[in-house]
Amino acid sequence: MNALTRDFVNLVNTAEENQTAKEQTSGAQFREKLHLMPPVGWLNDPNGLCQMDGVFHAFFQYSPFNAEGGVKMWGHYTSTNLIDWEYKGVSLYPDQPFDCHGVYSGSAFLEDGTMYLYYTGNVKLEDGDFDYINTGREANTVLVTTKDGIHFGSKKELLRNSDYPSDLTCHVRDPKVWKKDDTYYMIQGARTKNDVGQALIFESSDKINWHFHSRIESEKPFGYMWECPDYFETDGIKILSSSVQGLEGKEWADRNVYQSGYFLVDGDILDSYKLSPYHLWDYGFDYYAPQSFEAEDGRRIHISWMGMPDCEEYTNPTTKDGWQHCFTFPREVFIKDGKVCQKPVHELDAKKQQLQDVQNELTQSGCPVYEVNVDGIKENHFQAVLSDELILNYENGRFQMHFTTKSKTSVSAGRSLRYAEVGTLENVKILADTSSVEVFVNDGEFVFSTRYYPNDYKIVVHSPSAHITFDKIQ
C-alpha cells in the first residue's frame, strides 16, 4: 500500500465513521432497506457485478467525501441472496498516475477461480486550455485481479487513448469483457470527433494484450456517446445495452436528460449484424448505467444506478443528510413472447408477509417497504396513489407515472411525469422501499423507477374486477 492509498483509507474511514455517528444521533429518514446505498457521500454506476463461489459481488462508483459527487473510487458490497448485503469497504482507490482522477466504471470477468476487474482510469489534465472532449483527458483501460474479491493484486494499464481509433475523442470508457471459443472480447463506449456515439470491440488471447477488432454502429447517428455498453444473450436473444447521451427530438423531449436502453442484435455482433430500434430499459425518472451478469444458476441479473447524471429537473433531499443515490433492486432479465422483460429476483419471495388479498380496491398505510401485485386488470382500468402525491394510472393508451406536486420540497423533489405507450394493461407489480418505487407493467415489459420522499406511507389501489395482493417485506 503506497502513501496515497493510506491517506485515502484514513479519509474514507473517518468519513464513514462520522456518517454512522450522525445517523445514530439524528436518524436516517430515507435510508433504504432493499436497495444498496453509499455508506456516506455519493453513489453512481454499478461495477464489477458477478457471483463467485456462491457470493454476489456489487462494486459501485463511490465519492465518500461529498454527497454531490467528486473523485471516484470503487466501494464494495457482498451478499449470498441479493437482498442482505455486507459492506466490505473501498476496494479500488485512484492511487496511480493512470487513474489519479477516478476509478471509473468497469466490469468483472471470472475464470479459473480468479476475478478480473477491468475499468477505466480517468485522468484530467490541468496544465493547458482543454475542452476535455478532444483534449485534456485520458481514458486508460486498467486491470486488477483478485482470488476472493477482498485482496487485490497490482494494477496493470492495458490500453491508452493512443491505442483507440484515431477518429475518436478522449471519451472511450466502461469496459465489459466476455469469452467466445478461445478468444476474449471487450466492449467499450465511445464518442467520435464528429459527435457520434458508438461502441468498440477489442480482442485478446490472454486477457491482457488487447487489439482493436471492430465498431458497433447504428445505421444513422444515434446520440453523441454510448456509455456503459453491455452485450449478452438470454433465451437465445442477443442484446446490446447502452446508456446513450445526446438524443434529441420529439420522441425524447419528455424523457430523461440521458437514456438507458438496448438494441436487439440480428446476426453476429463480431462480424455482420443489424441493430433493432432502441428500446428503453426503464421509463421512469431515476435509471442509468445498468450492468448485467450471469448468476451461477444461469439467470441474467440486471442492476442499475437509481439516479441520473447532469439532471437539473429534480433533486434528492438526502444530500443534506450526507448521502445520495442507490441501486435499483436486482432484476432478472427474461424473454416472454419474444419480448425482453424484467422482474425482481425471486429471492425477494422469502422476505414477504402477505397482509391483504382483495378484489377491486386496496388501501394500506404505515408500511414503507412492500410489494403490491394487481392481476387480471379489465379494460385497462387501473390507478394507484402512493403517499397522496405519486399516481400510477392508464390513460389514453399510456401508462403514466406522475406526481401531483412538482416542488423540490414535495414528495417528488421536483419530478413530474413519465409515460410509455402500452396497448393493453394486464398486470402491475409495485415494489416500494423507503424512498424508491419500481413499477413492473405487463410482466415487466415496461418498467418505471423513481425515488420519492414521503412523510408517511399510504397506498390506495383501484382496479375493478382485478385481484390485488399486498405483501409487507421484512
Backbone hydrogen bonds, N-H to C=O, Kabsch-Sander energy under -0.5 kcal/mol:
donor,donor_aa,acceptor,acceptor_aa,energy
6,R,2,N,-2.2
7,D,3,A,-2.1
8,F,4,L,-2.3
9,V,5,T,-2.8
10,N,6,R,-2.3
11,L,7,D,-2.4
12,V,8,F,-3.0
13,N,9,V,-2.6
14,T,10,N,-2.0
15,A,11,L,-2.4
16,E,12,V,-2.7
17,E,13,N,-2.3
18,N,14,T,-2.4
19,Q,15,A,-1.9
20,T,16,E,-2.2
21,A,17,E,-2.3
22,K,18,N,-2.2
23,E,19,Q,-2.5
24,Q,20,T,-1.9
25,T,21,A,-1.1
26,S,22,K,-3.1
27,G,23,E,-1.9
31,R,28,A,-1.2
41,G,322,G,-3.2
42,W,63,S,-2.3
43,L,324,Q,-1.4
44,N,61,Q,-1.7
47,N,59,F,-2.7
48,G,106,G,-1.4
50,C,57,H,-1.6
52,M,55,V,-2.7
55,V,52,M,-1.8
56,F,79,S,-3.4
57,H,50,C,-3.0
58,A,77,Y,-2.5
59,F,47,N,-2.0
60,F,75,G,-1.9
61,Q,45,D,-2.5
62,Y,73,M,-2.5
63,S,42,W,-2.6
66,N,63,S,-1.0
69,G,66,N,-1.8
73,M,62,Y,-1.8
74,W,92,L,-2.3
75,G,60,F,-2.5
75,G,73,M,-0.7
76,H,89,G,-1.1
77,Y,58,A,-2.2
78,T,86,E,-1.9
79,S,56,F,-1.7
80,T,84,D,-0.5
85,W,83,I,-0.8
86,E,78,T,-3.0
88,K,76,H,-3.2
89,G,76,H,-0.6
91,S,74,W,-2.8
92,L,74,W,-1.2
95,D,93,Y,-1.8
99,D,96,Q,-1.9
101,H,122,N,-2.4
102,G,99,D,-2.0
103,V,72,K,-2.5
104,Y,102,G,-1.2
104,Y,120,T,-2.6
107,S,118,Y,-1.9
109,F,116,Y,-2.2
111,E,114,T,-2.2
114,T,111,E,-1.5
115,M,146,T,-3.2
116,Y,109,F,-3.2
116,Y,114,T,-0.6
117,L,115,M,-0.7
117,L,144,V,-2.9
118,Y,107,S,-2.2
118,Y,116,Y,-0.7
119,Y,142,V,-2.3
120,T,105,S,-1.3
121,G,119,Y,-0.6
121,G,140,N,-4.1
122,N,102,G,-2.7
122,N,120,T,-0.7
123,V,138,E,-1.9
125,L,123,V,-0.6
125,L,136,G,-2.3
130,F,128,G,-1.1
132,Y,135,T,-1.6
138,E,123,V,-2.8
140,N,121,G,-2.4
140,N,138,E,-0.5
141,T,159,L,-2.2
142,V,119,Y,-3.1
142,V,140,N,-0.5
143,L,156,K,-2.5
144,V,117,L,-1.9
146,T,115,M,-1.7
147,K,151,H,-0.6
153,G,145,T,-2.6
156,K,143,L,-2.6
158,L,141,T,-3.3
158,L,156,K,-0.6
159,L,141,T,-1.4
163,D,160,R,-2.1
164,Y,161,N,-1.5
168,L,165,P,-1.4
169,T,191,R,-2.9
170,C,133,I,-3.3
172,V,170,C,-1.3
173,R,189,G,-2.0
174,D,105,S,-0.6
176,K,187,I,-1.8
178,W,185,Y,-2.4
180,K,183,T,-2.8
183,T,180,K,-2.2
184,Y,204,S,-2.9
185,Y,178,W,-3.3
186,M,202,F,-2.4
187,I,176,K,-2.7
188,Q,200,L,-2.1
189,G,173,R,-2.7
190,A,198,Q,-2.2
191,R,171,H,-1.3
192,T,196,V,-2.2
193,K,167,D,-2.6
195,D,192,T,-1.9
197,G,223,G,-2.7
198,Q,190,A,-1.7
199,A,216,I,-2.2
200,L,188,Q,-2.9
201,I,214,S,-2.9
202,F,186,M,-2.8
203,E,211,H,-2.7
204,S,184,Y,-2.0
210,W,208,I,-0.7
211,H,203,E,-2.3
213,H,201,I,-3.0
214,S,201,I,-1.7
216,I,199,A,-3.1
217,E,215,R,-0.5
224,Y,245,Q,-2.3
225,M,245,Q,-1.3
226,W,190,A,-1.1
227,E,225,M,-0.7
227,E,243,S,-3.4
230,D,241,S,-2.2
232,F,239,I,-2.2
234,T,237,I,-2.2
237,I,234,T,-2.2
239,I,232,F,-3.1
240,L,263,F,-2.8
241,S,230,D,-3.5
241,S,239,I,-0.6
242,S,261,G,-2.6
243,S,227,E,-2.7
244,V,242,S,-0.7
244,V,259,Q,-1.3
245,Q,225,M,-2.6
252,W,249,G,-1.3
253,A,249,G,-0.7
253,A,250,K,-0.9
254,D,250,K,-0.5
255,R,252,W,-1.5
259,Q,244,V,-2.3
261,G,242,S,-2.2
262,Y,279,H,-2.7
263,F,240,L,-2.8
265,V,238,K,-2.3
266,D,264,L,-0.6
266,D,274,K,-2.9
267,G,265,V,-0.6
268,D,272,S,-2.7
269,I,267,G,-0.6
271,D,268,D,-2.0
274,K,266,D,-2.0
276,S,264,L,-2.3
279,H,262,Y,-2.7
281,W,260,S,-2.4
282,D,260,S,-0.7
283,Y,447,V,-3.7
285,F,449,S,-1.9
286,D,449,S,-1.4
287,Y,285,F,-0.8
287,Y,307,G,-0.6
288,Y,305,W,-1.9
291,Q,303,I,-2.6
293,F,301,I,-1.9
295,A,293,F,-0.6
295,A,299,R,-2.9
298,G,295,A,-2.1
300,R,333,V,-0.5
301,I,293,F,-2.8
301,I,299,R,-0.7
302,H,331,R,-2.9
303,I,291,Q,-2.4
305,W,288,Y,-2.4
306,M,304,S,-0.5
306,M,326,C,-2.7
307,G,305,W,-1.7
311,C,308,M,-0.7
312,E,310,D,-0.6
315,T,413,A,-2.6
319,T,316,N,-1.7
320,K,317,P,-1.2
321,D,318,T,-1.4
322,G,319,T,-1.5
323,W,318,T,-1.7
324,Q,41,G,-2.0
327,F,36,L,-2.0
328,T,304,S,-2.4
331,R,302,H,-2.4
332,E,343,K,-3.2
333,V,300,R,-2.8
334,F,332,E,-0.5
334,F,341,C,-2.2
336,K,339,K,-2.5
339,K,336,K,-2.1
341,C,334,F,-3.2
342,Q,444,G,-0.9
343,K,332,E,-1.4
345,V,330,P,-2.0
348,L,345,V,-1.8
349,D,346,H,-1.8
350,A,347,E,-1.0
351,K,348,L,-2.0
352,K,349,D,-1.4
353,Q,472,K,-2.5
355,L,470,F,-2.9
356,Q,470,F,-1.6
358,V,468,I,-2.9
360,N,466,A,-2.1
361,E,359,Q,-2.5
362,L,461,V,-2.5
364,Q,459,I,-2.2
366,G,457,Y,-3.0
370,Y,368,P,-0.5
370,Y,432,A,-2.1
371,E,471,D,-2.4
372,V,430,I,-2.4
373,N,469,T,-1.9
374,V,428,V,-2.9
375,D,373,N,-0.5
375,D,467,H,-2.8
376,G,426,E,-0.6
377,I,426,E,-2.0
378,K,464,P,-0.7
380,N,425,L,-0.5
381,H,378,K,-2.3
382,F,380,N,-0.8
383,Q,462,H,-1.6
384,A,392,L,-2.7
385,V,460,V,-2.5
386,L,390,L,-3.1
387,S,458,K,-3.4
389,E,386,L,-1.5
390,L,386,L,-2.5
391,I,389,E,-0.7
391,I,402,H,-3.4
392,L,384,A,-2.9
393,N,400,Q,-1.7
394,Y,382,F,-1.2
395,E,398,R,-3.1
398,R,395,E,-1.5
399,F,420,A,-2.5
400,Q,393,N,-3.4
400,Q,398,R,-0.5
401,M,418,R,-2.9
402,H,391,I,-2.6
403,F,416,S,-2.4
404,T,389,E,-2.4
410,S,407,S,-1.7
413,A,407,S,-0.6
413,A,410,S,-0.7
414,G,407,S,-1.2
415,R,412,S,-1.1
418,R,401,M,-2.3
420,A,399,F,-1.8
422,V,397,G,-2.0
422,V,420,A,-0.7
426,E,424,T,-0.6
428,V,374,V,-2.1
429,K,440,F,-2.4
430,I,372,V,-2.9
431,L,429,K,-0.5
431,L,438,E,-3.1
432,A,370,Y,-2.7
432,A,430,I,-0.6
433,D,436,S,-3.0
436,S,433,D,-0.8
437,V,450,T,-2.9
438,E,431,L,-2.6
439,V,448,F,-3.0
440,F,429,K,-3.0
441,V,439,V,-0.6
441,V,446,F,-3.4
442,N,427,N,-2.8
445,E,441,V,-1.2
445,E,442,N,-1.1
446,F,441,V,-1.8
448,F,439,V,-2.3
450,T,437,V,-2.3
452,Y,435,S,-1.3
453,Y,411,V,-2.2
458,K,456,D,-0.6
459,I,364,Q,-2.5
460,V,385,V,-2.0
461,V,362,L,-2.8
462,H,383,Q,-3.1
463,S,360,N,-3.3
466,A,463,S,-2.2
467,H,375,D,-2.8
468,I,358,V,-3.0
468,I,466,A,-0.5
469,T,373,N,-2.2
470,F,356,Q,-2.2
471,D,371,E,-2.9
472,K,353,Q,-2.8
472,K,470,F,-0.5
473,I,369,V,-2.2
474,Q,351,K,-2.9
474,Q,472,K,-0.6
